[in-house]
Amino acid sequence: MCLAIPMQVIAVDRLTARCEAKGVERSVSLMLLMHETIVPGDMVTVHAGHAVQKISAEEARVAWELYDEMLAADGRERALAAAG
């Protein structure tokens, strides 16, 4: 399974964007969205270094809530395995 991570665009230089999520910044290719207008403040989903979709802030928030739940569940499972 592949996941695309919601990130906020903080800077755009032609077909490359500087994006941030949860305090982590990455350079992201905008080649797949070259026909869209992408500006700082926009939210995009990123997979393998490429922005694949422009999304709303609400869609990003919902996705991060789900990812945070998955990470918390994984942390609980690892703690139980280590204790057992």
Protein Blocks (a to p, Z undefined) as FASTA:
>chain_A
ZZddddddfbdehjaccddeehiacdddfklmmmbccdehiacddeehiafbdcdfklmm
mmmmmmmmmmmmmmmmmmmmmmZZ
